[in-house]
């Protein structure tokens, strides 16, 4: 049985990952902003015989991140999955209308959630990850790659490009500690963000992500994967 920490576990891909790891018999720490409002997670926990516990996590709040680490305590962490994400406000082109201070406030929040937050959570759980020789997988996006051939989605793409570089740097720094670090494009998924006409379901994405994580070794640290196991161009 492995200890799995999932940030952003209350819906979409995060919730599907919780279910996938529970089926595998693992111990899951499910972190989300408002656990009391996560109805399906609470139902799962009620029937999981302490295999699943829910805990609050605000990725924009350092004290909240430290509190999540305290919940894990001294237990080794085999897998940390950074899933929490937001769209970051407007996603259209600058040519449509100027961006306002309100838009930039959304940008700052997006960087806190999707770039700074995963780094801080990894830092907070580093002793646990080191003890287990654990793996850190952060959900990125094809939109954060330099190969993405479209404009718009300014902040979402920038936060994902930022976390790509951050996690590659962490991969280099943590390799000698035996901690494997990677990022993954989860596919175009039928979530609140991807919409109902996206290509794959959250369950398909989660199954693919879990399989990639399972197969990763320290030789893969620093890689950018696709959900189907292929390598993604940076």
Secondary structure, DSSP 8 states (H G I E B T S, - for coil): --EEEEES-SSHHHHHHHHHHHHTT-EEEEEETTGGG-HHHHHHHHTTTTSEEEEE--TT-HHHHHHHHHHHTT---SEEEE------S--S-TTTS---HHHHHHHHHHHIIIIIHHHHHHHHTHHHHHHHT-EEEEEE-GGGSTT------HHHHHHHHHHHHHHHHHHHHHGGGT-EEEEEE--SBSSTTT-TTSSB-HHHHHHHHHHHHHH--GGGTT-EEETTS-B---
